Amino acid sequence: MDTTSGTLDEALERLHTTGPEFHGFLSNHGPMAVEALVRHGQAETVHRWLDAYAAKLEDVPGPQSPVDDANWQEALGDRRRVTDWTTYLTRQVAERPWREVLAEWWPRLLPGIAGAATHPVIRVGHAVRVLLEEGEEAPRIAELAHAIGYWAARHTTLPVTVRPTGTASPADTLAALPRVAEPFVRPLDGLAQLPETDGWLTAAEALDAPQDPDAARDQLAAVVRAATHRYAAYGHGSPVLLVHAATAPNAVLRTLPALPRALWAPSLGAAWAATAALTSVYSAAEPLPPLRAGTLTPEEVFERAAAHGDEHVIKLTDTALDVASWAPAGDDRALTAGLRALELIASPA
């Protein structure tokens, strides 16, 4: 990533003067998108992209009541106190190493991975990736505090507990999941249907979920791969919201290296539950004809995503490039997921 100009840090500082949501419930994707743009060689587009995107963002919400070590549990999941949470987590990362803060809060927040359609954990994943790979500048540590604080404020558990104990692969398990009776609704309305969806829990728990940390990491990568490939065929059901079935587990995967190994297997379980839930709510019933990436390189596919400009296209293509980097020569299924998002999601331009 080319951060020598400070483009990413400047963008994050701009974004930290805005709220984490707008229009009542839509997540501020700015921090995630600008990190992906800079990472993939599009730093020169960041401020122009942000100028356009920021026009719809809102101010930071006012504080309500301070969150502290004694009362944080009662504040968990209270979206009105998001600024109180950010203030509290900002103080935490100022007083202790960020990895220590992350390791403390990760198991507390993991059960609430479904909050805000998984956007908070995705934001955490982008923040951790840059901290691990590109340096620990102050705006990046601040971004992690904002991301964890947002997750705490939007902490939302699934209405059904998923304990995968089967032997099936992620691709086969995703294919076997039943769809909810009323798909393509708002996330909470969709998730609320899971307990009454006949066979859903049995199907979700058919996944092989190893407890060995390295095996759990590898299986989580397989979940990301399967969800990315599936988007290329079934993303037309809900082109924006199905993106998160792939980007959420990838955010968890990116975070694993910063976490104690004992947290890797539980992370697989939580990420899988979120992916399975989103798949059942937002996948189309029938697949589209396949796409081919042809001679396009990963860099060219991402360049198209950057030119398109939609934050979900950027995020999915960012994940698709991860998956493509794991694939054998000639396997362009991940790149076609990025191309499918370009086809299905309207450009904001």
PAMI-139185 format. One record per residue (C-alpha): z, x, y; residue in one letter; residue number from 0. Coordinates in pm, 1 decimal, m for minus. Example, Ala and Ser with C-alpha at 12.3 -4.5 7.8 and 13.67 -1.06 7.14 Angstrom:
<rs>
<r Z="780.0" X="1230.0" Y="m450.0" residuo="A" num="0"/>
<r Z="714.0" X="1367.0" Y="m106.0" residuo="S" num="1"/>
</rs>
This chain:
<rs>
<r Z="0.0" X="0.0" Y="0.0" residuo="M" num="0"/>
<r Z="m90.8" X="128.9" Y="345.0" residuo="D" num="1"/>
<r Z="217.8" X="74.5" Y="553.6" residuo="T" num="2"/>
<r Z="181.3" X="383.5" Y="774.2" residuo="T" num="3"/>
<r Z="98.3" X="167.1" Y="1074.6" residuo="S" num="4"/>
<r Z="405.0" X="m47.5" Y="1022.9" residuo="G" num="5"/>
<r Z="187.3" X="m356.0" Y="988.2" residuo="T" num="6"/>
<r Z="400.7" X="m513.4" Y="717.9" residuo="L" num="7"/>
<r Z="727.2" X="m443.6" Y="896.4" residuo="D" num="8"/>
<r Z="591.5" X="m581.6" Y="1222.9" residuo="E" num="9"/>
<r Z="474.4" X="m895.2" Y="1045.2" residuo="A" num="10"/>
<r Z="809.1" X="m945.1" Y="873.3" residuo="L" num="11"/>
<r Z="993.8" X="m906.1" Y="1202.0" residuo="E" num="12"/>
<r Z="769.7" X="m1173.4" Y="1353.3" residuo="R" num="13"/>
<r Z="830.6" X="m1404.8" Y="1060.3" residuo="L" num="14"/>
<r Z="1206.8" X="m1361.9" Y="1073.3" residuo="H" num="15"/>
<r Z="1203.0" X="m1547.0" Y="1406.1" residuo="T" num="16"/>
<r Z="1066.5" X="m1855.1" Y="1225.9" residuo="T" num="17"/>
<r Z="1227.0" X="m2093.2" Y="981.0" residuo="G" num="18"/>
<r Z="1174.7" X="m2081.0" Y="604.0" residuo="P" num="19"/>
<r Z="1020.7" X="m2429.3" Y="602.5" residuo="E" num="20"/>
<r Z="818.9" X="m2659.2" Y="826.6" residuo="F" num="21"/>
<r Z="713.9" X="m3023.4" Y="838.5" residuo="H" num="22"/>
<r Z="1032.6" X="m3114.6" Y="659.6" residuo="G" num="23"/>
<r Z="974.9" X="m2948.2" Y="324.1" residuo="F" num="24"/>
<r Z="676.6" X="m2709.3" Y="323.4" residuo="L" num="25"/>
<r Z="767.3" X="m2347.4" Y="256.0" residuo="S" num="26"/>
<r Z="685.0" X="m2068.5" Y="498.0" residuo="N" num="27"/>
<r Z="449.2" X="m1853.4" Y="292.2" residuo="H" num="28"/>
<r Z="406.0" X="m1591.4" Y="561.2" residuo="G" num="29"/>
<r Z="626.1" X="m1316.5" Y="412.9" residuo="P" num="30"/>
<r Z="462.5" X="m1350.6" Y="72.6" residuo="M" num="31"/>
<r Z="106.5" X="m1359.2" Y="200.6" residuo="A" num="32"/>
<r Z="138.2" X="m1065.1" Y="440.1" residuo="V" num="33"/>
<r Z="295.0" X="m848.7" Y="170.3" residuo="E" num="34"/>
<r Z="3.0" X="m925.9" Y="m60.9" residuo="A" num="35"/>
<r Z="m255.7" X="m866.3" Y="212.6" residuo="L" num="36"/>
<r Z="m115.2" X="m525.5" Y="301.6" residuo="V" num="37"/>
<r Z="m76.1" X="m427.1" Y="m63.3" residuo="R" num="38"/>
<r Z="m439.0" X="m496.9" Y="m142.1" residuo="H" num="39"/>
<r Z="m593.3" X="m307.0" Y="145.7" residuo="G" num="40"/>
<r Z="m620.7" X="m593.4" Y="396.4" residuo="Q" num="41"/>
<r Z="m366.4" X="m469.0" Y="651.5" residuo="A" num="42"/>
<r Z="m618.9" X="m504.0" Y="933.0" residuo="E" num="43"/>
<r Z="m629.7" X="m880.3" Y="873.5" residuo="T" num="44"/>
<r Z="m254.5" X="m938.7" Y="876.5" residuo="V" num="45"/>
<r Z="m182.0" X="m1009.2" Y="1241.5" residuo="H" num="46"/>
<r Z="m494.6" X="m1219.1" Y="1285.2" residuo="R" num="47"/>
<r Z="m398.3" X="m1419.8" Y="977.6" residuo="W" num="48"/>
<r Z="m41.3" X="m1451.1" Y="1103.1" residuo="L" num="49"/>
<r Z="m151.3" X="m1561.6" Y="1449.3" residuo="D" num="50"/>
<r Z="m326.3" X="m1860.0" Y="1291.0" residuo="A" num="51"/>
<r Z="m56.7" X="m1934.1" Y="1035.2" residuo="Y" num="52"/>
<r Z="234.6" X="m1911.4" Y="1278.0" residuo="A" num="53"/>
<r Z="97.1" X="m2198.3" Y="1484.4" residuo="A" num="54"/>
<r Z="239.7" X="m2444.4" Y="1229.5" residuo="K" num="55"/>
<r Z="574.1" X="m2272.2" Y="1173.3" residuo="L" num="56"/>
<r Z="899.3" X="m2391.5" Y="1324.4" residuo="E" num="57"/>
<r Z="1199.7" X="m2224.0" Y="1482.7" residuo="D" num="58"/>
<r Z="1492.0" X="m2098.1" Y="1280.4" residuo="V" num="59"/>
<r Z="1724.6" X="m2395.1" Y="1213.0" residuo="P" num="60"/>
<r Z="2054.9" X="m2394.1" Y="1391.5" residuo="G" num="61"/>
<r Z="2367.7" X="m2280.5" Y="1205.9" residuo="P" num="62"/>
<r Z="2598.0" X="m2542.8" Y="1057.7" residuo="Q" num="63"/>
<r Z="2908.4" X="m2380.4" Y="911.8" residuo="S" num="64"/>
<r Z="2951.3" X="m2018.7" Y="801.1" residuo="P" num="65"/>
<r Z="2905.0" X="m1931.5" Y="434.6" residuo="V" num="66"/>
<r Z="3155.0" X="m1678.4" Y="304.5" residuo="D" num="67"/>
<r Z="3291.0" X="m1532.0" Y="m16.8" residuo="D" num="68"/>
<r Z="3530.6" X="m1822.8" Y="m59.2" residuo="A" num="69"/>
<r Z="3304.6" X="m2123.1" Y="3.9" residuo="N" num="70"/>
<r Z="2957.6" X="m2019.0" Y="m112.1" residuo="W" num="71"/>
<r Z="2966.1" X="m2239.6" Y="m420.2" residuo="Q" num="72"/>
<r Z="3010.2" X="m2557.7" Y="m219.6" residuo="E" num="73"/>
<r Z="2719.9" X="m2451.2" Y="4.2" residuo="A" num="74"/>
<r Z="2482.8" X="m2384.4" Y="m285.8" residuo="L" num="75"/>
<r Z="2177.6" X="m2605.9" Y="m266.4" residuo="G" num="76"/>
<r Z="2253.4" X="m2734.2" Y="84.8" residuo="D" num="77"/>
<r Z="1921.9" X="m2693.6" Y="265.1" residuo="R" num="78"/>
<r Z="2083.1" X="m2779.9" Y="599.3" residuo="R" num="79"/>
<r Z="2276.5" X="m2453.6" Y="580.6" residuo="R" num="80"/>
<r Z="1983.0" X="m2221.6" Y="524.6" residuo="V" num="81"/>
<r Z="2059.0" X="m2024.4" Y="841.4" residuo="T" num="82"/>
<r Z="2423.8" X="m1994.9" Y="739.0" residuo="D" num="83"/>
<r Z="2303.5" X="m1856.3" Y="406.8" residuo="W" num="84"/>
<r Z="2065.4" X="m1609.8" Y="571.0" residuo="T" num="85"/>
<r Z="2341.2" X="m1486.4" Y="800.8" residuo="T" num="86"/>
<r Z="2574.1" X="m1439.8" Y="506.0" residuo="Y" num="87"/>
<r Z="2318.5" X="m1253.5" Y="293.7" residuo="L" num="88"/>
<r Z="2212.4" X="m1038.9" Y="588.9" residuo="T" num="89"/>
<r Z="2572.0" X="m929.5" Y="620.5" residuo="R" num="90"/>
<r Z="2585.1" X="m861.8" Y="246.9" residuo="Q" num="91"/>
<r Z="2285.7" X="m625.7" Y="248.9" residuo="V" num="92"/>
<r Z="2423.3" X="m450.1" Y="557.2" residuo="A" num="93"/>
<r Z="2749.6" X="m376.0" Y="378.6" residuo="E" num="94"/>
<r Z="2623.3" X="m290.4" Y="29.5" residuo="R" num="95"/>
<r Z="2310.8" X="m152.5" Y="m138.9" residuo="P" num="96"/>
<r Z="2044.6" X="m420.3" Y="m170.6" residuo="W" num="97"/>
<r Z="2015.6" X="m371.1" Y="m547.0" residuo="R" num="98"/>
<r Z="2386.0" X="m444.4" Y="m584.4" residuo="E" num="99"/>
<r Z="2355.1" X="m762.9" Y="m379.3" residuo="V" num="100"/>
<r Z="2049.8" X="m872.3" Y="m577.0" residuo="L" num="101"/>
<r Z="2220.6" X="m810.3" Y="m911.2" residuo="A" num="102"/>
<r Z="2519.3" X="m1018.0" Y="m800.3" residuo="E" num="103"/>
<r Z="2318.0" X="m1314.2" Y="m675.3" residuo="W" num="104"/>
<r Z="2040.5" X="m1322.1" Y="m932.9" residuo="W" num="105"/>
<r Z="2243.9" X="m1479.7" Y="m1217.0" residuo="P" num="106"/>
<r Z="2405.3" X="m1720.1" Y="m970.8" residuo="R" num="107"/>
<r Z="2069.2" X="m1842.0" Y="m845.1" residuo="L" num="108"/>
<r Z="1857.7" X="m1821.3" Y="m1160.8" residuo="L" num="109"/>
<r Z="1954.8" X="m2169.5" Y="m1287.0" residuo="P" num="110"/>
<r Z="1818.5" X="m2307.3" Y="m958.1" residuo="G" num="111"/>
<r Z="1477.9" X="m2144.3" Y="m988.6" residuo="I" num="112"/>
<r Z="1302.6" X="m2481.7" Y="m947.8" residuo="A" num="113"/>
<r Z="1423.2" X="m2520.9" Y="m590.4" residuo="G" num="114"/>
<r Z="1151.1" X="m2577.9" Y="m328.7" residuo="A" num="115"/>
<r Z="883.5" X="m2568.4" Y="m599.7" residuo="A" num="116"/>
<r Z="990.5" X="m2209.5" Y="m690.1" residuo="T" num="117"/>
<r Z="893.4" X="m2069.1" Y="m349.2" residuo="H" num="118"/>
<r Z="1229.9" X="m1893.4" Y="m293.5" residuo="P" num="119"/>
<r Z="1209.3" X="m1685.1" Y="m611.0" residuo="V" num="120"/>
<r Z="847.6" X="m1602.4" Y="m531.7" residuo="I" num="121"/>
<r Z="957.3" X="m1478.3" Y="m190.6" residuo="R" num="122"/>
<r Z="1226.9" X="m1266.9" Y="m357.2" residuo="V" num="123"/>
<r Z="967.0" X="m1116.4" Y="m590.3" residuo="G" num="124"/>
<r Z="744.0" X="m1006.0" Y="m304.0" residuo="H" num="125"/>
<r Z="1041.7" X="m857.0" Y="m119.1" residuo="A" num="126"/>
<r Z="1163.1" X="m664.4" Y="m422.9" residuo="V" num="127"/>
<r Z="817.2" X="m531.2" Y="m504.3" residuo="R" num="128"/>
<r Z="776.1" X="m365.1" Y="m167.2" residuo="V" num="129"/>
<r Z="1132.5" X="m230.8" Y="m168.2" residuo="L" num="130"/>
<r Z="1084.7" X="m74.7" Y="m510.6" residuo="L" num="131"/>
<r Z="740.4" X="68.4" Y="m453.1" residuo="E" num="132"/>
<r Z="698.7" X="134.5" Y="m83.2" residuo="E" num="133"/>
<r Z="1034.6" X="213.4" Y="72.6" residuo="G" num="134"/>
<r Z="1352.0" X="58.0" Y="203.7" residuo="E" num="135"/>
<r Z="1278.0" X="8.7" Y="573.0" residuo="E" num="136"/>
<r Z="1510.6" X="m229.8" Y="754.8" residuo="A" num="137"/>
<r Z="1267.4" X="m524.0" Y="791.7" residuo="P" num="138"/>
<r Z="1208.4" X="m520.7" Y="415.7" residuo="R" num="139"/>
<r Z="1579.0" X="m528.8" Y="336.7" residuo="I" num="140"/>
<r Z="1615.2" X="m807.5" Y="592.8" residuo="A" num="141"/>
<r Z="1334.9" X="m995.1" Y="417.1" residuo="E" num="142"/>
<r Z="1524.2" X="m976.6" Y="88.0" residuo="L" num="143"/>
<r Z="1829.1" X="m1127.5" Y="258.8" residuo="A" num="144"/>
<r Z="1616.0" X="m1407.9" Y="401.6" residuo="H" num="145"/>
<r Z="1458.3" X="m1470.8" Y="60.7" residuo="A" num="146"/>
<r Z="1788.2" X="m1480.9" Y="m129.4" residuo="I" num="147"/>
<r Z="1941.8" X="m1697.9" Y="140.9" residuo="G" num="148"/>
<r Z="1652.6" X="m1941.4" Y="119.5" residuo="Y" num="149"/>
<r Z="1690.8" X="m1959.0" Y="m258.1" residuo="W" num="150"/>
<r Z="2062.9" X="m2029.5" Y="m225.4" residuo="A" num="151"/>
<r Z="1999.5" X="m2309.7" Y="22.3" residuo="A" num="152"/>
<r Z="1729.4" X="m2466.7" Y="m195.6" residuo="R" num="153"/>
<r Z="1898.0" X="m2403.1" Y="m531.4" residuo="H" num="154"/>
<r Z="1783.0" X="m2685.9" Y="m762.7" residuo="T" num="155"/>
<r Z="1831.6" X="m2705.3" Y="m1137.4" residuo="T" num="156"/>
<r Z="1586.3" X="m2874.5" Y="m1371.4" residuo="L" num="157"/>
<r Z="1700.1" X="m3214.8" Y="m1500.9" residuo="P" num="158"/>
<r Z="1676.5" X="m3083.5" Y="m1857.0" residuo="V" num="159"/>
<r Z="1807.7" X="m2760.4" Y="m2008.0" residuo="T" num="160"/>
<r Z="1544.6" X="m2554.2" Y="m2190.7" residuo="V" num="161"/>
<r Z="1660.3" X="m2310.8" Y="m2458.9" residuo="R" num="162"/>
<r Z="1346.6" X="m2165.6" Y="m2619.9" residuo="P" num="163"/>
<r Z="1412.9" X="m2060.1" Y="m2978.8" residuo="T" num="164"/>
<r Z="1074.2" X="m2095.4" Y="m3144.4" residuo="G" num="165"/>
<r Z="799.8" X="m1859.9" Y="m3255.9" residuo="T" num="166"/>
<r Z="500.4" X="m1973.6" Y="m3048.2" residuo="A" num="167"/>
<r Z="310.3" X="m1766.3" Y="m2794.0" residuo="S" num="168"/>
<r Z="310.9" X="m1864.7" Y="m2425.7" residuo="P" num="169"/>
<r Z="m56.1" X="m1966.5" Y="m2437.6" residuo="A" num="170"/>
<r Z="m6.1" X="m2189.3" Y="m2740.7" residuo="D" num="171"/>
<r Z="313.7" X="m2337.9" Y="m2599.8" residuo="T" num="172"/>
<r Z="153.1" X="m2420.2" Y="m2264.9" residuo="L" num="173"/>
<r Z="m135.3" X="m2587.5" Y="m2444.7" residuo="A" num="174"/>
<r Z="103.8" X="m2804.4" Y="m2648.7" residuo="A" num="175"/>
<r Z="314.7" X="m2930.6" Y="m2357.6" residuo="L" num="176"/>
<r Z="281.2" X="m3304.4" Y="m2294.8" residuo="P" num="177"/>
<r Z="199.4" X="m3415.8" Y="m1941.6" residuo="R" num="178"/>
<r Z="438.2" X="m3639.4" Y="m1750.5" residuo="V" num="179"/>
<r Z="345.0" X="m4005.5" Y="m1714.9" residuo="A" num="180"/>
<r Z="287.6" X="m3981.4" Y="m1337.8" residuo="E" num="181"/>
<r Z="151.7" X="m3633.2" Y="m1261.7" residuo="P" num="182"/>
<r Z="52.2" X="m3482.2" Y="m927.3" residuo="F" num="183"/>
<r Z="352.2" X="m3617.0" Y="m736.2" residuo="V" num="184"/>
<r Z="602.5" X="m3426.2" Y="m523.8" residuo="R" num="185"/>
<r Z="789.2" X="m3159.6" Y="m721.0" residuo="P" num="186"/>
<r Z="1125.5" X="m3336.0" Y="m748.8" residuo="L" num="187"/>
<r Z="957.9" X="m3660.6" Y="m852.0" residuo="D" num="188"/>
<r Z="757.0" X="m3476.6" Y="m1114.3" residuo="G" num="189"/>
<r Z="1049.3" X="m3280.5" Y="m1252.9" residuo="L" num="190"/>
<r Z="1260.1" X="m3596.3" Y="m1272.9" residuo="A" num="191"/>
<r Z="1018.2" X="m3729.3" Y="m1536.3" residuo="Q" num="192"/>
<r Z="1073.8" X="m3443.9" Y="m1781.3" residuo="L" num="193"/>
<r Z="1378.0" X="m3589.4" Y="m1967.1" residuo="P" num="194"/>
<r Z="1182.0" X="m3907.8" Y="m2039.8" residuo="E" num="195"/>
<r Z="858.3" X="m3735.3" Y="m2139.8" residuo="T" num="196"/>
<r Z="836.3" X="m3777.5" Y="m2515.4" residuo="D" num="197"/>
<r Z="831.2" X="m3444.6" Y="m2695.3" residuo="G" num="198"/>
<r Z="852.8" X="m3231.4" Y="m2381.9" residuo="W" num="199"/>
<r Z="1176.6" X="m3049.8" Y="m2459.5" residuo="L" num="200"/>
<r Z="1075.9" X="m2980.0" Y="m2819.5" residuo="T" num="201"/>
<r Z="743.5" X="m2840.1" Y="m2703.6" residuo="A" num="202"/>
<r Z="901.1" X="m2626.1" Y="m2430.6" residuo="A" num="203"/>
<r Z="1157.8" X="m2483.6" Y="m2668.2" residuo="E" num="204"/>
<r Z="890.6" X="m2376.7" Y="m2919.3" residuo="A" num="205"/>
<r Z="836.3" X="m2054.5" Y="m2721.9" residuo="L" num="206"/>
<r Z="937.7" X="m1725.1" Y="m2877.3" residuo="D" num="207"/>
<r Z="1198.9" X="m1591.1" Y="m2634.7" residuo="A" num="208"/>
<r Z="1326.1" X="m1252.0" Y="m2755.2" residuo="P" num="209"/>
<r Z="1666.9" X="m1132.4" Y="m2642.4" residuo="Q" num="210"/>
<r Z="1587.6" X="m761.7" Y="m2648.9" residuo="D" num="211"/>
<r Z="1527.8" X="m664.2" Y="m2283.4" residuo="P" num="212"/>
<r Z="1198.5" X="m482.8" Y="m2336.5" residuo="D" num="213"/>
<r Z="1063.2" X="m756.4" Y="m2561.1" residuo="A" num="214"/>
<r Z="1173.1" X="m1018.8" Y="m2308.6" residuo="A" num="215"/>
<r Z="989.3" X="m832.4" Y="m2033.1" residuo="R" num="216"/>
<r Z="674.2" X="m817.3" Y="m2242.9" residuo="D" num="217"/>
<r Z="697.7" X="m1186.8" Y="m2324.0" residuo="Q" num="218"/>
<r Z="745.1" X="m1267.9" Y="m1956.3" residuo="L" num="219"/>
<r Z="424.7" X="m1077.5" Y="m1882.3" residuo="A" num="220"/>
<r Z="257.2" X="m1289.3" Y="m2150.4" residuo="A" num="221"/>
<r Z="383.1" X="m1604.0" Y="m1975.8" residuo="V" num="222"/>
<r Z="229.5" X="m1483.8" Y="m1648.7" residuo="V" num="223"/>
<r Z="m96.9" X="m1403.2" Y="m1823.2" residuo="R" num="224"/>
<r Z="m115.8" X="m1739.6" Y="m2000.4" residuo="A" num="225"/>
<r Z="m34.2" X="m1938.1" Y="m1685.6" residuo="A" num="226"/>
<r Z="m291.1" X="m1743.8" Y="m1483.3" residuo="T" num="227"/>
<r Z="m563.3" X="m1796.2" Y="m1741.5" residuo="H" num="228"/>
<r Z="m472.4" X="m2164.2" Y="m1766.7" residuo="R" num="229"/>
<r Z="m513.4" X="m2213.2" Y="m1392.5" residuo="Y" num="230"/>
<r Z="m880.6" X="m2120.4" Y="m1418.7" residuo="A" num="231"/>
<r Z="m937.8" X="m2414.8" Y="m1653.7" residuo="A" num="232"/>
<r Z="m679.5" X="m2673.3" Y="m1546.7" residuo="Y" num="233"/>
<r Z="m602.0" X="m2592.7" Y="m1183.7" residuo="G" num="234"/>
<r Z="m809.6" X="m2882.1" Y="m1052.3" residuo="H" num="235"/>
<r Z="m528.6" X="m3123.0" Y="m1139.4" residuo="G" num="236"/>
<r Z="m323.8" X="m2996.3" Y="m846.2" residuo="S" num="237"/>
<r Z="m489.8" X="m2680.5" Y="m712.3" residuo="P" num="238"/>
<r Z="m205.4" X="m2581.0" Y="m480.6" residuo="V" num="239"/>
<r Z="101.6" X="m2667.3" Y="m682.7" residuo="L" num="240"/>
<r Z="m18.5" X="m2534.0" Y="m1019.4" residuo="L" num="241"/>
<r Z="m48.0" X="m2191.0" Y="m854.7" residuo="V" num="242"/>
<r Z="328.6" X="m2158.8" Y="m887.1" residuo="H" num="243"/>
<r Z="324.0" X="m2187.3" Y="m1265.0" residuo="A" num="244"/>
<r Z="180.3" X="m1834.0" Y="m1255.5" residuo="A" num="245"/>
<r Z="324.4" X="m1685.5" Y="m936.3" residuo="T" num="246"/>
<r Z="686.6" X="m1783.1" Y="m1007.8" residuo="A" num="247"/>
<r Z="717.0" X="m1602.0" Y="m1343.5" residuo="P" num="248"/>
<r Z="530.0" X="m1307.5" Y="m1193.9" residuo="N" num="249"/>
<r Z="787.3" X="m1289.8" Y="m914.4" residuo="A" num="250"/>
<r Z="1058.7" X="m1271.6" Y="m1179.1" residuo="V" num="251"/>
<r Z="863.9" X="m1004.5" Y="m1367.2" residuo="L" num="252"/>
<r Z="833.6" X="m796.4" Y="m1049.7" residuo="R" num="253"/>
<r Z="1207.7" X="m821.8" Y="m994.4" residuo="T" num="254"/>
<r Z="1317.7" X="m709.4" Y="m1341.1" residuo="L" num="255"/>
<r Z="1305.5" X="m333.2" Y="m1267.3" residuo="P" num="256"/>
<r Z="1566.6" X="m381.0" Y="m993.3" residuo="A" num="257"/>
<r Z="1800.9" X="m578.9" Y="m1219.7" residuo="L" num="258"/>
<r Z="2044.0" X="m478.7" Y="m1494.5" residuo="P" num="259"/>
<r Z="1868.6" X="m498.6" Y="m1830.3" residuo="R" num="260"/>
<r Z="2121.4" X="m756.8" Y="m1949.8" residuo="A" num="261"/>
<r Z="1959.3" X="m1003.6" Y="m1707.7" residuo="L" num="262"/>
<r Z="1604.8" X="m961.5" Y="m1839.4" residuo="W" num="263"/>
<r Z="1622.5" X="m1208.5" Y="m2129.3" residuo="A" num="264"/>
<r Z="1793.1" X="m1483.5" Y="m1924.2" residuo="P" num="265"/>
<r Z="1526.1" X="m1426.6" Y="m1659.8" residuo="S" num="266"/>
<r Z="1253.3" X="m1491.4" Y="m1916.3" residuo="L" num="267"/>
<r Z="1420.8" X="m1817.6" Y="m2015.4" residuo="G" num="268"/>
<r Z="1452.4" X="m1946.3" Y="m1660.1" residuo="A" num="269"/>
<r Z="1102.4" X="m1841.2" Y="m1559.2" residuo="A" num="270"/>
<r Z="956.4" X="m2003.3" Y="m1868.2" residuo="W" num="271"/>
<r Z="1137.1" X="m2332.1" Y="m1800.9" residuo="A" num="272"/>
<r Z="992.7" X="m2342.2" Y="m1449.3" residuo="A" num="273"/>
<r Z="641.3" X="m2260.4" Y="m1568.7" residuo="T" num="274"/>
<r Z="655.9" X="m2520.4" Y="m1843.8" residuo="A" num="275"/>
<r Z="781.3" X="m2785.9" Y="m1602.6" residuo="A" num="276"/>
<r Z="515.7" X="m2716.5" Y="m1340.4" residuo="L" num="277"/>
<r Z="246.0" X="m2711.6" Y="m1607.1" residuo="T" num="278"/>
<r Z="339.1" X="m3056.1" Y="m1735.2" residuo="S" num="279"/>
<r Z="344.4" X="m3205.1" Y="m1386.1" residuo="V" num="280"/>
<r Z="38.0" X="m3039.2" Y="m1231.8" residuo="Y" num="281"/>
<r Z="m217.1" X="m2946.0" Y="m1501.3" residuo="S" num="282"/>
<r Z="m534.0" X="m3151.5" Y="m1526.7" residuo="A" num="283"/>
<r Z="m587.8" X="m3346.3" Y="m1847.9" residuo="A" num="284"/>
<r Z="m922.3" X="m3184.7" Y="m1929.8" residuo="E" num="285"/>
<r Z="m1053.6" X="m2832.6" Y="m1859.3" residuo="P" num="286"/>
<r Z="m1330.9" X="m2739.3" Y="m1621.3" residuo="L" num="287"/>
<r Z="m1634.8" X="m2545.5" Y="m1744.6" residuo="P" num="288"/>
<r Z="m1555.9" X="m2171.8" Y="m1752.0" residuo="P" num="289"/>
<r Z="m1627.7" X="m1939.9" Y="m1463.3" residuo="L" num="290"/>
<r Z="m1733.1" X="m1577.8" Y="m1488.5" residuo="R" num="291"/>
<r Z="m1642.6" X="m1302.6" Y="m1247.4" residuo="A" num="292"/>
<r Z="m1968.3" X="m1126.0" Y="m1318.7" residuo="G" num="293"/>
<r Z="m1984.0" X="m784.2" Y="m1156.0" residuo="T" num="294"/>
<r Z="m1710.1" X="m854.1" Y="m902.3" residuo="L" num="295"/>
<r Z="m1431.4" X="m596.9" Y="m894.2" residuo="T" num="296"/>
<r Z="m1066.2" X="m692.4" Y="m844.5" residuo="P" num="297"/>
<r Z="m1084.2" X="m553.0" Y="m491.6" residuo="E" num="298"/>
<r Z="m1385.3" X="m769.7" Y="m412.4" residuo="E" num="299"/>
<r Z="m1214.1" X="m1081.1" Y="m548.1" residuo="V" num="300"/>
<r Z="m910.2" X="m1016.5" Y="m331.1" residuo="F" num="301"/>
<r Z="m1129.6" X="m949.1" Y="m29.3" residuo="E" num="302"/>
<r Z="m1276.4" X="m1295.3" Y="m78.4" residuo="R" num="303"/>
<r Z="m925.6" X="m1441.0" Y="m98.5" residuo="A" num="304"/>
<r Z="m827.8" X="m1270.5" Y="226.3" residuo="A" num="305"/>
<r Z="m1141.9" X="m1399.3" Y="398.5" residuo="A" num="306"/>
<r Z="m1072.4" X="m1749.8" Y="266.2" residuo="H" num="307"/>
<r Z="m729.6" X="m1734.2" Y="428.8" residuo="G" num="308"/>
<r Z="m528.0" X="m1994.5" Y="240.0" residuo="D" num="309"/>
<r Z="m185.5" X="m1863.5" Y="148.6" residuo="E" num="310"/>
<r Z="m196.7" X="m2008.0" Y="m203.8" residuo="H" num="311"/>
<r Z="m533.7" X="m1850.9" Y="m272.7" residuo="V" num="312"/>
<r Z="m394.9" X="m1517.7" Y="m153.4" residuo="I" num="313"/>
<r Z="m82.9" X="m1547.3" Y="m368.3" residuo="K" num="314"/>
<r Z="m262.5" X="m1654.8" Y="m685.2" residuo="L" num="315"/>
<r Z="m524.1" X="m1383.3" Y="m647.6" residuo="T" num="316"/>
<r Z="m246.6" X="m1129.2" Y="m598.6" residuo="D" num="317"/>
<r Z="m98.6" X="m1236.0" Y="m933.4" residuo="T" num="318"/>
<r Z="m444.2" X="m1248.7" Y="m1091.6" residuo="A" num="319"/>
<r Z="m497.6" X="m884.4" Y="m998.0" residuo="L" num="320"/>
<r Z="m173.5" X="m793.3" Y="m1173.6" residuo="D" num="321"/>
<r Z="m289.8" X="m973.6" Y="m1486.8" residuo="V" num="322"/>
<r Z="m636.9" X="m821.0" Y="m1464.5" residuo="A" num="323"/>
<r Z="m480.7" X="m474.2" Y="m1454.0" residuo="S" num="324"/>
<r Z="m321.8" X="m539.4" Y="m1793.4" residuo="W" num="325"/>
<r Z="m642.2" X="m670.2" Y="m1954.6" residuo="A" num="326"/>
<r Z="m881.6" X="m478.9" Y="m2179.4" residuo="P" num="327"/>
<r Z="m1225.0" X="m391.8" Y="m2047.5" residuo="A" num="328"/>
<r Z="m1451.8" X="m693.3" Y="m2029.3" residuo="G" num="329"/>
<r Z="m1174.0" X="m952.6" Y="m2003.5" residuo="D" num="330"/>
<r Z="m1226.4" X="m1115.6" Y="m1664.3" residuo="D" num="331"/>
<r Z="m1025.3" X="m1433.2" Y="m1725.5" residuo="R" num="332"/>
<r Z="m762.6" X="m1342.0" Y="m1467.6" residuo="A" num="333"/>
<r Z="m1019.8" X="m1272.8" Y="m1198.0" residuo="L" num="334"/>
<r Z="m1179.3" X="m1609.7" Y="m1265.7" residuo="T" num="335"/>
<r Z="m845.0" X="m1772.6" Y="m1184.5" residuo="A" num="336"/>
<r Z="m865.5" X="m1622.7" Y="m837.3" residuo="G" num="337"/>
<r Z="m1223.6" X="m1738.7" Y="m804.1" residuo="L" num="338"/>
<r Z="m1123.9" X="m2086.5" Y="m920.5" residuo="R" num="339"/>
<r Z="m860.4" X="m2106.4" Y="m648.2" residuo="A" num="340"/>
<r Z="m1126.6" X="m2013.1" Y="m393.5" residuo="L" num="341"/>
<r Z="m1336.9" X="m2299.1" Y="m526.2" residuo="E" num="342"/>
<r Z="m1062.3" X="m2561.9" Y="m543.8" residuo="L" num="343"/>
<r Z="m849.2" X="m2499.7" Y="m232.7" residuo="I" num="344"/>
<r Z="m987.8" X="m2569.0" Y="111.2" residuo="A" num="345"/>
<r Z="m1001.0" X="m2279.3" Y="355.5" residuo="S" num="346"/>
<r Z="m783.7" X="m2325.4" Y="666.1" residuo="P" num="347"/>
<r Z="m1057.0" X="m2166.3" Y="878.4" residuo="A" num="348"/>
</rs>
